[in-house]
Amino acid sequence: VLINGYYFKQITDSRANGVKLPGSREQVFGIGPGLMWKWGKDKILWVNAYRESMVRNRASADLLLNLRMAITF
């Protein structure tokens, strides 16, 4: 089990039809446990669960689940 996290902070205002939207910068911090399985020489599966905080100007969720698989071919 690993601890995973991410932080996103928008550094410029969003635009609509070329016009800046003041106060539209997004921000979010997420942290939570994760697992990684590797089998064979070329297969990896990641499963992560994140709880978000410090959310500003965007939709938020109590729990985000992320599943990712990589296969070399």
Buried (B, 14 or more C-beta within 10 A) or exposed (E): EEEBEBEEEBEEEBEEEEEEEEEBBEEBBBBBEBEEEEEEEEEBBBBBBBBBEEBEEEEEEEEBEBEEEEEEE
